[in-house]
Amino acid sequence: MVGDVMRGEVTGLVTFGSFVRVSGGIEGLVHSREFAPGPVTGPHDVVQIGDEMVVVVTGVDRRRRTLPLSPGCRPSPDSSGRPRVAADERIE
């Protein structure tokens, strides 16, 4: 599972990162430092709750059912400005 690229939905924002729900309802954390090469004030500078994004699994904690995640590329938005991806879809 480490190294898998998946689509997920941003479910929460905290000062240190964003929670993203991926396949199986498992939530992972994308740390704020992962969003940009330079400093960011917080994840709200890059994503909002409900945004769909592509993430890479960087670790697995099966006991706690959590995943450390890193952002992949953000999908192109449709005409409404919302990303065009299906949450929980694995990218092969």
PDB file of N, CA, C and O in Angstrom:
ATOM      1  N   MET A   1       0.808  -1.183   0.000  1.00  0.00           N
ATOM      2  CA  MET A   1       0.000   0.000   0.000  1.00  0.00           C
ATOM      3  C   MET A   1       0.868   1.270   0.000  1.00  0.00           C
ATOM      4  O   MET A   1       0.471   2.277  -0.586  1.00  0.00           O
ATOM      5  N   VAL A   2       2.037   1.242   0.641  1.00  0.00           N
ATOM      6  CA  VAL A   2       2.925   2.403   0.589  1.00  0.00           C
ATOM      7  C   VAL A   2       3.320   2.639  -0.861  1.00  0.00           C
ATOM      8  O   VAL A   2       3.717   1.711  -1.566  1.00  0.00           O
ATOM      9  N   GLY A   3       3.208   3.875  -1.294  1.00  0.00           N
ATOM     10  CA  GLY A   3       3.505   4.221  -2.678  1.00  0.00           C
ATOM     11  C   GLY A   3       2.269   4.263  -3.559  1.00  0.00           C
ATOM     12  O   GLY A   3       2.329   4.773  -4.678  1.00  0.00           O
ATOM     13  N   ASP A   4       1.128   3.729  -3.069  1.00  0.00           N
ATOM     14  CA  ASP A   4      -0.109   3.787  -3.848  1.00  0.00           C
ATOM     15  C   ASP A   4      -0.530   5.232  -4.045  1.00  0.00           C
ATOM     16  O   ASP A   4      -0.394   6.060  -3.145  1.00  0.00           O
ATOM     17  N   VAL A   5      -1.040   5.523  -5.228  1.00  0.00           N
ATOM     18  CA  VAL A   5      -1.586   6.837  -5.544  1.00  0.00           C
ATOM     19  C   VAL A   5      -3.099   6.683  -5.573  1.00  0.00           C
ATOM     20  O   VAL A   5      -3.630   5.834  -6.290  1.00  0.00           O
ATOM     21  N   MET A   6      -3.798   7.514  -4.785  1.00  0.00           N
ATOM     22  CA  MET A   6      -5.243   7.381  -4.642  1.00  0.00           C
ATOM     23  C   MET A   6      -5.908   8.749  -4.710  1.00  0.00           C
ATOM     24  O   MET A   6      -5.266   9.782  -4.522  1.00  0.00           O
ATOM     25  N   ARG A   7      -7.203   8.733  -4.981  1.00  0.00           N
ATOM     26  CA  ARG A   7      -8.003   9.942  -4.882  1.00  0.00           C
ATOM     27  C   ARG A   7      -8.740   9.911  -3.561  1.00  0.00           C
ATOM     28  O   ARG A   7      -9.152   8.848  -3.098  1.00  0.00           O
ATOM     29  N   GLY A   8      -8.907  11.068  -2.957  1.00  0.00           N
ATOM     30  CA  GLY A   8      -9.628  11.157  -1.708  1.00  0.00           C
ATOM     31  C   GLY A   8     -10.273  12.512  -1.548  1.00  0.00           C
ATOM     32  O   GLY A   8     -10.095  13.405  -2.378  1.00  0.00           O
ATOM     33  N   GLU A   9     -11.028  12.658  -0.465  1.00  0.00           N
ATOM     34  CA  GLU A   9     -11.739  13.900  -0.190  1.00  0.00           C
ATOM     35  C   GLU A   9     -11.218  14.516   1.101  1.00  0.00           C
ATOM     36  O   GLU A   9     -11.056  13.821   2.104  1.00  0.00           O
ATOM     37  N   VAL A  10     -10.958  15.811   1.077  1.00  0.00           N
ATOM     38  CA  VAL A  10     -10.514  16.531   2.260  1.00  0.00           C
ATOM     39  C   VAL A  10     -11.690  16.595   3.242  1.00  0.00           C
ATOM     40  O   VAL A  10     -12.758  17.111   2.912  1.00  0.00           O
ATOM     41  N   THR A  11     -11.479  16.063   4.450  1.00  0.00           N
ATOM     42  CA  THR A  11     -12.551  16.009   5.443  1.00  0.00           C
ATOM     43  C   THR A  11     -12.307  16.916   6.630  1.00  0.00           C
ATOM     44  O   THR A  11     -13.229  17.169   7.406  1.00  0.00           O
ATOM     45  N   GLY A  12     -11.099  17.409   6.794  1.00  0.00           N
ATOM     46  CA  GLY A  12     -10.818  18.292   7.918  1.00  0.00           C
ATOM     47  C   GLY A  12      -9.537  19.066   7.721  1.00  0.00           C
ATOM     48  O   GLY A  12      -8.603  18.599   7.068  1.00  0.00           O
ATOM     49  N   LEU A  13      -9.503  20.255   8.291  1.00  0.00           N
ATOM     50  CA  LEU A  13      -8.319  21.102   8.236  1.00  0.00           C
ATOM     51  C   LEU A  13      -7.904  21.453   9.658  1.00  0.00           C
ATOM     52  O   LEU A  13      -8.726  21.878  10.470  1.00  0.00           O
ATOM     53  N   VAL A  14      -6.640  21.274   9.946  1.00  0.00           N
ATOM     54  CA  VAL A  14      -6.056  21.661  11.233  1.00  0.00           C
ATOM     55  C   VAL A  14      -4.798  22.459  10.922  1.00  0.00           C
ATOM     56  O   VAL A  14      -4.340  22.476   9.779  1.00  0.00           O
ATOM     57  N   THR A  15      -4.240  23.115  11.923  1.00  0.00           N
ATOM     58  CA  THR A  15      -3.090  23.982  11.658  1.00  0.00           C
ATOM     59  C   THR A  15      -1.905  23.237  11.061  1.00  0.00           C
ATOM     60  O   THR A  15      -1.106  23.829  10.336  1.00  0.00           O
ATOM     61  N   PHE A  16      -1.780  21.947  11.356  1.00  0.00           N
ATOM     62  CA  PHE A  16      -0.613  21.184  10.902  1.00  0.00           C
ATOM     63  C   PHE A  16      -0.863  20.358   9.647  1.00  0.00           C
ATOM     64  O   PHE A  16       0.051  19.681   9.177  1.00  0.00           O
ATOM     65  N   GLY A  17      -2.084  20.391   9.086  1.00  0.00           N
ATOM     66  CA  GLY A  17      -2.326  19.644   7.867  1.00  0.00           C
ATOM     67  C   GLY A  17      -3.798  19.455   7.562  1.00  0.00           C
ATOM     68  O   GLY A  17      -4.661  20.101   8.157  1.00  0.00           O
ATOM     69  N   SER A  18      -4.072  18.555   6.622  1.00  0.00           N
ATOM     70  CA  SER A  18      -5.456  18.260   6.245  1.00  0.00           C
ATOM     71  C   SER A  18      -5.686  16.756   6.304  1.00  0.00           C
ATOM     72  O   SER A  18      -4.814  15.957   5.964  1.00  0.00           O
ATOM     73  N   PHE A  19      -6.882  16.397   6.745  1.00  0.00           N
ATOM     74  CA  PHE A  19      -7.281  14.995   6.764  1.00  0.00           C
ATOM     75  C   PHE A  19      -7.977  14.685   5.450  1.00  0.00           C
ATOM     76  O   PHE A  19      -8.808  15.459   4.976  1.00  0.00           O
ATOM     77  N   VAL A  20      -7.628  13.541   4.865  1.00  0.00           N
ATOM     78  CA  VAL A  20      -8.169  13.132   3.575  1.00  0.00           C
ATOM     79  C   VAL A  20      -8.705  11.712   3.713  1.00  0.00           C
ATOM     80  O   VAL A  20      -7.985  10.817   4.154  1.00  0.00           O
ATOM     81  N   ARG A  21      -9.971  11.501   3.336  1.00  0.00           N
ATOM     82  CA  ARG A  21     -10.577  10.168   3.367  1.00  0.00           C
ATOM     83  C   ARG A  21     -10.351   9.504   2.012  1.00  0.00           C
ATOM     84  O   ARG A  21     -10.699  10.051   0.966  1.00  0.00           O
ATOM     85  N   VAL A  22      -9.754   8.301   2.059  1.00  0.00           N
ATOM     86  CA  VAL A  22      -9.477   7.530   0.846  1.00  0.00           C
ATOM     87  C   VAL A  22     -10.258   6.227   0.904  1.00  0.00           C
ATOM     88  O   VAL A  22     -11.171   6.090   1.718  1.00  0.00           O
ATOM     89  N   SER A  23      -9.919   5.292   0.071  1.00  0.00           N
ATOM     90  CA  SER A  23     -10.608   4.017  -0.066  1.00  0.00           C
ATOM     91  C   SER A  23     -10.849   3.339   1.279  1.00  0.00           C
ATOM     92  O   SER A  23      -9.976   3.326   2.147  1.00  0.00           O
ATOM     93  N   GLY A  24     -12.033   2.780   1.435  1.00  0.00           N
ATOM     94  CA  GLY A  24     -12.378   2.054   2.644  1.00  0.00           C
ATOM     95  C   GLY A  24     -12.726   2.960   3.813  1.00  0.00           C
ATOM     96  O   GLY A  24     -12.850   2.486   4.942  1.00  0.00           O
ATOM     97  N   GLY A  25     -12.884   4.253   3.564  1.00  0.00           N
ATOM     98  CA  GLY A  25     -13.226   5.183   4.624  1.00  0.00           C
ATOM     99  C   GLY A  25     -12.069   5.520   5.537  1.00  0.00           C
ATOM    100  O   GLY A  25     -12.260   6.169   6.566  1.00  0.00           O
ATOM    101  N   ILE A  26     -10.884   5.095   5.180  1.00  0.00           N
ATOM    102  CA  ILE A  26      -9.700   5.371   5.996  1.00  0.00           C
ATOM    103  C   ILE A  26      -9.270   6.814   5.772  1.00  0.00           C
ATOM    104  O   ILE A  26      -9.228   7.294   4.639  1.00  0.00           O
ATOM    105  N   GLU A  27      -8.950   7.503   6.873  1.00  0.00           N
ATOM    106  CA  GLU A  27      -8.478   8.874   6.758  1.00  0.00           C
ATOM    107  C   GLU A  27      -6.978   8.935   6.978  1.00  0.00           C
ATOM    108  O   GLU A  27      -6.424   8.275   7.857  1.00  0.00           O
ATOM    109  N   GLY A  28      -6.349   9.738   6.161  1.00  0.00           N
ATOM    110  CA  GLY A  28      -4.927   9.967   6.298  1.00  0.00           C
ATOM    111  C   GLY A  28      -4.669  11.447   6.495  1.00  0.00           C
ATOM    112  O   GLY A  28      -5.571  12.269   6.330  1.00  0.00           O
ATOM    113  N   LEU A  29      -3.446  11.784   6.846  1.00  0.00           N
ATOM    114  CA  LEU A  29      -3.069  13.172   7.075  1.00  0.00           C
ATOM    115  C   LEU A  29      -2.013  13.607   6.074  1.00  0.00           C
ATOM    116  O   LEU A  29      -0.983  12.952   5.910  1.00  0.00           O
ATOM    117  N   VAL A  30      -2.283  14.722   5.410  1.00  0.00           N
ATOM    118  CA  VAL A  30      -1.280  15.388   4.591  1.00  0.00           C
ATOM    119  C   VAL A  30      -0.765  16.542   5.436  1.00  0.00           C
ATOM    120  O   VAL A  30      -1.500  17.489   5.714  1.00  0.00           O
ATOM    121  N   HIS A  31       0.500  16.465   5.846  1.00  0.00           N
ATOM    122  CA  HIS A  31       1.085  17.504   6.690  1.00  0.00           C
ATOM    123  C   HIS A  31       1.245  18.790   5.889  1.00  0.00           C
ATOM    124  O   HIS A  31       1.518  18.751   4.690  1.00  0.00           O
ATOM    125  N   SER A  32       1.074  19.920   6.550  1.00  0.00           N
ATOM    126  CA  SER A  32       1.169  21.235   5.886  1.00  0.00           C
ATOM    127  C   SER A  32       2.461  21.401   5.103  1.00  0.00           C
ATOM    128  O   SER A  32       2.457  21.999   4.027  1.00  0.00           O
ATOM    129  N   ARG A  33       3.564  20.884   5.623  1.00  0.00           N
ATOM    130  CA  ARG A  33       4.851  21.049   4.936  1.00  0.00           C
ATOM    131  C   ARG A  33       4.893  20.312   3.600  1.00  0.00           C
ATOM    132  O   ARG A  33       5.775  20.568   2.781  1.00  0.00           O
ATOM    133  N   GLU A  34       3.943  19.397   3.371  1.00  0.00           N
ATOM    134  CA  GLU A  34       3.897  18.631   2.125  1.00  0.00           C
ATOM    135  C   GLU A  34       3.228  19.391   0.978  1.00  0.00           C
ATOM    136  O   GLU A  34       3.361  18.992  -0.179  1.00  0.00           O
ATOM    137  N   PHE A  35       2.513  20.475   1.278  1.00  0.00           N
ATOM    138  CA  PHE A  35       1.722  21.149   0.252  1.00  0.00           C
ATOM    139  C   PHE A  35       2.524  22.010  -0.704  1.00  0.00           C
ATOM    140  O   PHE A  35       2.110  22.198  -1.848  1.00  0.00           O
ATOM    141  N   ALA A  36       3.651  22.535  -0.273  1.00  0.00           N
ATOM    142  CA  ALA A  36       4.415  23.434  -1.127  1.00  0.00           C
ATOM    143  C   ALA A  36       5.885  23.361  -0.739  1.00  0.00           C
ATOM    144  O   ALA A  36       6.215  23.031   0.400  1.00  0.00           O
ATOM    145  N   PRO A  37       6.770  23.669  -1.686  1.00  0.00           N
ATOM    146  CA  PRO A  37       8.193  23.628  -1.367  1.00  0.00           C
ATOM    147  C   PRO A  37       8.594  24.717  -0.377  1.00  0.00           C
ATOM    148  O   PRO A  37       9.577  24.563   0.347  1.00  0.00           O
ATOM    149  N   GLY A  38       7.843  25.817  -0.339  1.00  0.00           N
ATOM    150  CA  GLY A  38       8.136  26.897   0.591  1.00  0.00           C
ATOM    151  C   GLY A  38       7.141  26.898   1.736  1.00  0.00           C
ATOM    152  O   GLY A  38       6.274  26.027   1.809  1.00  0.00           O
ATOM    153  N   PRO A  39       7.259  27.860   2.621  1.00  0.00           N
ATOM    154  CA  PRO A  39       6.344  27.909   3.763  1.00  0.00           C
ATOM    155  C   PRO A  39       4.912  28.228   3.345  1.00  0.00           C
ATOM    156  O   PRO A  39       4.686  29.021   2.431  1.00  0.00           O
ATOM    157  N   VAL A  40       3.952  27.609   4.018  1.00  0.00           N
ATOM    158  CA  VAL A  40       2.538  27.925   3.850  1.00  0.00           C
ATOM    159  C   VAL A  40       1.984  28.224   5.240  1.00  0.00           C
ATOM    160  O   VAL A  40       2.449  27.672   6.237  1.00  0.00           O
ATOM    161  N   THR A  41       0.992  29.097   5.294  1.00  0.00           N
ATOM    162  CA  THR A  41       0.377  29.446   6.569  1.00  0.00           C
ATOM    163  C   THR A  41      -0.343  28.249   7.161  1.00  0.00           C
ATOM    164  O   THR A  41      -0.324  28.038   8.374  1.00  0.00           O
ATOM    165  N   GLY A  42      -0.973  27.474   6.306  1.00  0.00           N
ATOM    166  CA  GLY A  42      -1.709  26.285   6.724  1.00  0.00           C
ATOM    167  C   GLY A  42      -2.333  25.647   5.507  1.00  0.00           C
ATOM    168  O   GLY A  42      -2.231  26.184   4.404  1.00  0.00           O
ATOM    169  N   PRO A  43      -2.984  24.496   5.689  1.00  0.00           N
ATOM    170  CA  PRO A  43      -3.566  23.803   4.546  1.00  0.00           C
ATOM    171  C   PRO A  43      -4.677  24.601   3.869  1.00  0.00           C
ATOM    172  O   PRO A  43      -4.950  24.400   2.686  1.00  0.00           O
ATOM    173  N   HIS A  44      -5.323  25.510   4.612  1.00  0.00           N
ATOM    174  CA  HIS A  44      -6.397  26.316   4.034  1.00  0.00           C
ATOM    175  C   HIS A  44      -5.894  27.212   2.900  1.00  0.00           C
ATOM    176  O   HIS A  44      -6.694  27.728   2.121  1.00  0.00           O
ATOM    177  N   ASP A  45      -4.582  27.399   2.803  1.00  0.00           N
ATOM    178  CA  ASP A  45      -4.010  28.145   1.679  1.00  0.00           C
ATOM    179  C   ASP A  45      -4.085  27.352   0.380  1.00  0.00           C
ATOM    180  O   ASP A  45      -3.995  27.924  -0.706  1.00  0.00           O
ATOM    181  N   VAL A  46      -4.252  26.031   0.492  1.00  0.00           N
ATOM    182  CA  VAL A  46      -4.163  25.156  -0.677  1.00  0.00           C
ATOM    183  C   VAL A  46      -5.452  24.380  -0.925  1.00  0.00           C
ATOM    184  O   VAL A  46      -5.862  24.233  -2.077  1.00  0.00           O
ATOM    185  N   VAL A  47      -6.098  23.882   0.123  1.00  0.00           N
ATOM    186  CA  VAL A  47      -7.305  23.052  -0.020  1.00  0.00           C
ATOM    187  C   VAL A  47      -8.390  23.518   0.943  1.00  0.00           C
ATOM    188  O   VAL A  47      -8.127  24.255   1.894  1.00  0.00           O
ATOM    189  N   GLN A  48      -9.613  23.073   0.675  1.00  0.00           N
ATOM    190  CA  GLN A  48     -10.756  23.347   1.532  1.00  0.00           C
ATOM    191  C   GLN A  48     -11.475  22.026   1.812  1.00  0.00           C
ATOM    192  O   GLN A  48     -11.321  21.065   1.058  1.00  0.00           O
ATOM    193  N   ILE A  49     -12.252  21.975   2.885  1.00  0.00           N
ATOM    194  CA  ILE A  49     -13.046  20.782   3.184  1.00  0.00           C
ATOM    195  C   ILE A  49     -13.966  20.513   1.999  1.00  0.00           C
ATOM    196  O   ILE A  49     -14.603  21.424   1.470  1.00  0.00           O
ATOM    197  N   GLY A  50     -14.024  19.255   1.594  1.00  0.00           N
ATOM    198  CA  GLY A  50     -14.833  18.852   0.445  1.00  0.00           C
ATOM    199  C   GLY A  50     -14.046  18.760  -0.844  1.00  0.00           C
ATOM    200  O   GLY A  50     -14.509  18.138  -1.800  1.00  0.00           O
ATOM    201  N   ASP A  51     -12.854  19.367  -0.899  1.00  0.00           N
ATOM    202  CA  ASP A  51     -12.025  19.251  -2.098  1.00  0.00           C
ATOM    203  C   ASP A  51     -11.617  17.797  -2.285  1.00  0.00           C
ATOM    204  O   ASP A  51     -11.395  17.065  -1.321  1.00  0.00           O
ATOM    205  N   GLU A  52     -11.527  17.405  -3.527  1.00  0.00           N
ATOM    206  CA  GLU A  52     -11.009  16.085  -3.858  1.00  0.00           C
ATOM    207  C   GLU A  52      -9.592  16.282  -4.357  1.00  0.00           C
ATOM    208  O   GLU A  52      -9.304  17.218  -5.102  1.00  0.00           O
ATOM    209  N   MET A  53      -8.712  15.386  -3.935  1.00  0.00           N
ATOM    210  CA  MET A  53      -7.317  15.522  -4.327  1.00  0.00           C
ATOM    211  C   MET A  53      -6.668  14.156  -4.502  1.00  0.00           C
ATOM    212  O   MET A  53      -7.148  13.149  -3.982  1.00  0.00           O
ATOM    213  N   VAL A  54      -5.591  14.147  -5.228  1.00  0.00           N
ATOM    214  CA  VAL A  54      -4.795  12.949  -5.439  1.00  0.00           C
ATOM    215  C   VAL A  54      -3.712  12.933  -4.366  1.00  0.00           C
ATOM    216  O   VAL A  54      -3.043  13.939  -4.132  1.00  0.00           O
ATOM    217  N   VAL A  55      -3.544  11.776  -3.714  1.00  0.00           N
ATOM    218  CA  VAL A  55      -2.541  11.642  -2.659  1.00  0.00           C
ATOM    219  C   VAL A  55      -1.712  10.390  -2.874  1.00  0.00           C
ATOM    220  O   VAL A  55      -2.140   9.454  -3.549  1.00  0.00           O
ATOM    221  N   VAL A  56      -0.525  10.382  -2.295  1.00  0.00           N
ATOM    222  CA  VAL A  56       0.364   9.228  -2.321  1.00  0.00           C
ATOM    223  C   VAL A  56       0.483   8.713  -0.886  1.00  0.00           C
ATOM    224  O   VAL A  56       0.738   9.495   0.030  1.00  0.00           O
ATOM    225  N   VAL A  57       0.301   7.414  -0.683  1.00  0.00           N
ATOM    226  CA  VAL A  57       0.440   6.810   0.643  1.00  0.00           C
ATOM    227  C   VAL A  57       1.923   6.717   0.966  1.00  0.00           C
ATOM    228  O   VAL A  57       2.687   6.091   0.231  1.00  0.00           O
ATOM    229  N   THR A  58       2.332   7.347   2.080  1.00  0.00           N
ATOM    230  CA  THR A  58       3.746   7.344   2.451  1.00  0.00           C
ATOM    231  C   THR A  58       4.031   6.453   3.651  1.00  0.00           C
ATOM    232  O   THR A  58       5.190   6.280   4.030  1.00  0.00           O
ATOM    233  N   GLY A  59       2.994   5.886   4.253  1.00  0.00           N
ATOM    234  CA  GLY A  59       3.156   4.991   5.392  1.00  0.00           C
ATOM    235  C   GLY A  59       1.825   4.331   5.711  1.00  0.00           C
ATOM    236  O   GLY A  59       0.798   4.684   5.130  1.00  0.00           O
ATOM    237  N   VAL A  60       1.837   3.370   6.637  1.00  0.00           N
ATOM    238  CA  VAL A  60       0.611   2.664   7.025  1.00  0.00           C
ATOM    239  C   VAL A  60       0.649   2.400   8.524  1.00  0.00           C
ATOM    240  O   VAL A  60       1.655   1.923   9.050  1.00  0.00           O
ATOM    241  N   ASP A  61      -0.455   2.715   9.215  1.00  0.00           N
ATOM    242  CA  ASP A  61      -0.626   2.345  10.616  1.00  0.00           C
ATOM    243  C   ASP A  61      -1.919   1.545  10.694  1.00  0.00           C
ATOM    244  O   ASP A  61      -2.996   2.103  10.904  1.00  0.00           O
ATOM    245  N   ARG A  62      -1.799   0.222  10.520  1.00  0.00           N
ATOM    246  CA  ARG A  62      -2.986  -0.643  10.463  1.00  0.00           C
ATOM    247  C   ARG A  62      -3.754  -0.661  11.779  1.00  0.00           C
ATOM    248  O   ARG A  62      -4.982  -0.743  11.772  1.00  0.00           O
ATOM    249  N   ARG A  63      -3.064  -0.587  12.890  1.00  0.00           N
ATOM    250  CA  ARG A  63      -3.733  -0.628  14.189  1.00  0.00           C
ATOM    251  C   ARG A  63      -4.662   0.572  14.361  1.00  0.00           C
ATOM    252  O   ARG A  63      -5.797   0.424  14.814  1.00  0.00           O
ATOM    253  N   ARG A  64      -4.184   1.744  14.002  1.00  0.00           N
ATOM    254  CA  ARG A  64      -4.991   2.963  14.146  1.00  0.00           C
ATOM    255  C   ARG A  64      -5.812   3.264  12.906  1.00  0.00           C
ATOM    256  O   ARG A  64      -6.616   4.196  12.904  1.00  0.00           O
ATOM    257  N   ARG A  65      -5.612   2.472  11.836  1.00  0.00           N
ATOM    258  CA  ARG A  65      -6.297   2.684  10.556  1.00  0.00           C
ATOM    259  C   ARG A  65      -6.069   4.098  10.025  1.00  0.00           C
ATOM    260  O   ARG A  65      -7.004   4.779   9.605  1.00  0.00           O
ATOM    261  N   THR A  66      -4.821   4.518  10.053  1.00  0.00           N
ATOM    262  CA  THR A  66      -4.465   5.834   9.519  1.00  0.00           C
ATOM    263  C   THR A  66      -3.333   5.701   8.512  1.00  0.00           C
ATOM    264  O   THR A  66      -2.592   4.718   8.494  1.00  0.00           O
ATOM    265  N   LEU A  67      -3.231   6.709   7.690  1.00  0.00           N
ATOM    266  CA  LEU A  67      -2.196   6.735   6.661  1.00  0.00           C
ATOM    267  C   LEU A  67      -1.524   8.097   6.632  1.00  0.00           C
ATOM    268  O   LEU A  67      -2.211   9.113   6.538  1.00  0.00           O
ATOM    269  N   PRO A  68      -0.197   8.145   6.711  1.00  0.00           N
ATOM    270  CA  PRO A  68       0.484   9.391   6.363  1.00  0.00           C
ATOM    271  C   PRO A  68       0.425   9.532   4.837  1.00  0.00           C
ATOM    272  O   PRO A  68       0.701   8.581   4.106  1.00  0.00           O
ATOM    273  N   LEU A  69       0.065  10.718   4.372  1.00  0.00           N
ATOM    274  CA  LEU A  69      -0.108  10.945   2.943  1.00  0.00           C
ATOM    275  C   LEU A  69       0.725  12.131   2.480  1.00  0.00           C
ATOM    276  O   LEU A  69       1.107  12.998   3.266  1.00  0.00           O
ATOM    277  N   SER A  70       0.992  12.142   1.193  1.00  0.00           N
ATOM    278  CA  SER A  70       1.645  13.258   0.542  1.00  0.00           C
ATOM    279  C   SER A  70       0.776  13.637  -0.649  1.00  0.00           C
ATOM    280  O   SER A  70       0.218  12.755  -1.301  1.00  0.00           O
ATOM    281  N   PRO A  71       0.648  14.926  -0.949  1.00  0.00           N
ATOM    282  CA  PRO A  71      -0.193  15.289  -2.088  1.00  0.00           C
ATOM    283  C   PRO A  71       0.440  14.871  -3.399  1.00  0.00           C
ATOM    284  O   PRO A  71       1.649  14.984  -3.598  1.00  0.00           O
ATOM    285  N   GLY A  72      -0.425  14.376  -4.301  1.00  0.00           N
ATOM    286  CA  GLY A  72      -0.027  14.154  -5.684  1.00  0.00           C
ATOM    287  C   GLY A  72      -0.451  15.403  -6.444  1.00  0.00           C
ATOM    288  O   GLY A  72      -0.565  16.475  -5.850  1.00  0.00           O
ATOM    289  N   CYS A  73      -0.680  15.285  -7.720  1.00  0.00           N
ATOM    290  CA  CYS A  73      -1.132  16.446  -8.481  1.00  0.00           C
ATOM    291  C   CYS A  73      -2.610  16.701  -8.193  1.00  0.00           C
ATOM    292  O   CYS A  73      -3.376  15.760  -7.984  1.00  0.00           O
ATOM    293  N   ARG A  74      -3.004  17.952  -8.183  1.00  0.00           N
ATOM    294  CA  ARG A  74      -4.410  18.312  -8.009  1.00  0.00           C
ATOM    295  C   ARG A  74      -5.092  18.199  -9.362  1.00  0.00           C
ATOM    296  O   ARG A  74      -4.565  18.714 -10.349  1.00  0.00           O
ATOM    297  N   PRO A  75      -6.248  17.544  -9.445  1.00  0.00           N
ATOM    298  CA  PRO A  75      -6.965  17.421 -10.719  1.00  0.00           C
ATOM    299  C   PRO A  75      -7.446  18.778 -11.232  1.00  0.00           C
ATOM    300  O   PRO A  75      -7.592  19.730 -10.465  1.00  0.00           O
ATOM    301  N   SER A  76      -7.685  18.847 -12.526  1.00  0.00           N
ATOM    302  CA  SER A  76      -8.205  20.070 -13.123  1.00  0.00           C
ATOM    303  C   SER A  76      -9.652  20.284 -12.690  1.00  0.00           C
ATOM    304  O   SER A  76     -10.438  19.336 -12.677  1.00  0.00           O
ATOM    305  N   PRO A  77     -10.011  21.510 -12.337  1.00  0.00           N
ATOM    306  CA  PRO A  77     -11.404  21.754 -11.937  1.00  0.00           C
ATOM    307  C   PRO A  77     -12.328  21.779 -13.138  1.00  0.00           C
ATOM    308  O   PRO A  77     -11.903  22.038 -14.265  1.00  0.00           O
ATOM    309  N   ASP A  78     -13.625  21.501 -12.875  1.00  0.00           N
ATOM    310  CA  ASP A  78     -14.618  21.639 -13.930  1.00  0.00           C
ATOM    311  C   ASP A  78     -15.070  23.097 -13.969  1.00  0.00           C
ATOM    312  O   ASP A  78     -14.459  23.942 -13.315  1.00  0.00           O
ATOM    313  N   SER A  79     -16.128  23.410 -14.722  1.00  0.00           N
ATOM    314  CA  SER A  79     -16.557  24.802 -14.885  1.00  0.00           C
ATOM    315  C   SER A  79     -17.037  25.424 -13.573  1.00  0.00           C
ATOM    316  O   SER A  79     -17.063  26.649 -13.452  1.00  0.00           O
ATOM    317  N   SER A  80     -17.417  24.606 -12.592  1.00  0.00           N
ATOM    318  CA  SER A  80     -17.851  25.149 -11.305  1.00  0.00           C
ATOM    319  C   SER A  80     -16.658  25.460 -10.405  1.00  0.00           C
ATOM    320  O   SER A  80     -16.820  26.055  -9.339  1.00  0.00           O
ATOM    321  N   GLY A  81     -15.470  25.063 -10.830  1.00  0.00           N
ATOM    322  CA  GLY A  81     -14.280  25.281 -10.022  1.00  0.00           C
ATOM    323  C   GLY A  81     -13.961  24.118  -9.112  1.00  0.00           C
ATOM    324  O   GLY A  81     -12.932  24.142  -8.436  1.00  0.00           O
ATOM    325  N   ARG A  82     -14.815  23.083  -9.068  1.00  0.00           N
ATOM    326  CA  ARG A  82     -14.597  21.905  -8.231  1.00  0.00           C
ATOM    327  C   ARG A  82     -13.754  20.896  -9.000  1.00  0.00           C
ATOM    328  O   ARG A  82     -13.918  20.769 -10.214  1.00  0.00           O
ATOM    329  N   PRO A  83     -12.861  20.179  -8.335  1.00  0.00           N
ATOM    330  CA  PRO A  83     -12.055  19.158  -9.020  1.00  0.00           C
ATOM    331  C   PRO A  83     -12.934  18.062  -9.614  1.00  0.00           C
ATOM    332  O   PRO A  83     -13.973  17.721  -9.049  1.00  0.00           O
ATOM    333  N   ARG A  84     -12.518  17.509 -10.755  1.00  0.00           N
ATOM    334  CA  ARG A  84     -13.255  16.455 -11.429  1.00  0.00           C
ATOM    335  C   ARG A  84     -12.646  15.095 -11.109  1.00  0.00           C
ATOM    336  O   ARG A  84     -11.950  14.518 -11.945  1.00  0.00           O
ATOM    337  N   VAL A  85     -12.895  14.585  -9.925  1.00  0.00           N
ATOM    338  CA  VAL A  85     -12.430  13.258  -9.553  1.00  0.00           C
ATOM    339  C   VAL A  85     -13.491  12.604  -8.692  1.00  0.00           C
ATOM    340  O   VAL A  85     -14.318  13.286  -8.087  1.00  0.00           O
ATOM    341  N   ALA A  86     -13.468  11.286  -8.638  1.00  0.00           N
ATOM    342  CA  ALA A  86     -14.349  10.551  -7.752  1.00  0.00           C
ATOM    343  C   ALA A  86     -13.567  10.210  -6.482  1.00  0.00           C
ATOM    344  O   ALA A  86     -12.480   9.638  -6.557  1.00  0.00           O
ATOM    345  N   ALA A  87     -14.108  10.555  -5.337  1.00  0.00           N
ATOM    346  CA  ALA A  87     -13.427  10.230  -4.067  1.00  0.00           C
ATOM    347  C   ALA A  87     -13.269   8.731  -3.949  1.00  0.00           C
ATOM    348  O   ALA A  87     -14.090   7.973  -4.466  1.00  0.00           O
ATOM    349  N   ASP A  88     -12.231   8.303  -3.279  1.00  0.00           N
ATOM    350  CA  ASP A  88     -11.963   6.900  -2.995  1.00  0.00           C
ATOM    351  C   ASP A  88     -11.594   6.082  -4.224  1.00  0.00           C
ATOM    352  O   ASP A  88     -11.618   4.853  -4.162  1.00  0.00           O
ATOM    353  N   GLU A  89     -11.256   6.720  -5.334  1.00  0.00           N
ATOM    354  CA  GLU A  89     -10.878   5.976  -6.534  1.00  0.00           C
ATOM    355  C   GLU A  89      -9.380   5.765  -6.547  1.00  0.00           C
ATOM    356  O   GLU A  89      -8.614   6.720  -6.422  1.00  0.00           O
ATOM    357  N   ARG A  90      -8.957   4.519  -6.698  1.00  0.00           N
ATOM    358  CA  ARG A  90      -7.537   4.210  -6.787  1.00  0.00           C
ATOM    359  C   ARG A  90      -7.051   4.476  -8.200  1.00  0.00           C
ATOM    360  O   ARG A  90      -7.745   4.181  -9.173  1.00  0.00           O
ATOM    361  N   ILE A  91      -5.878   5.026  -8.303  1.00  0.00           N
ATOM    362  CA  ILE A  91      -5.293   5.329  -9.603  1.00  0.00           C
ATOM    363  C   ILE A  91      -4.273   4.253  -9.912  1.00  0.00           C
ATOM    364  O   ILE A  91      -3.343   4.033  -9.137  1.00  0.00           O
ATOM    365  N   GLU A  92      -4.439   3.597 -11.016  1.00  0.00           N
ATOM    366  CA  GLU A  92      -3.529   2.509 -11.393  1.00  0.00           C
ATOM    367  C   GLU A  92      -2.377   3.051 -12.210  1.00  0.00           C
ATOM    368  O   GLU A  92      -1.501   2.290 -12.623  1.00  0.00           O
TER     369      GLU A  92
END
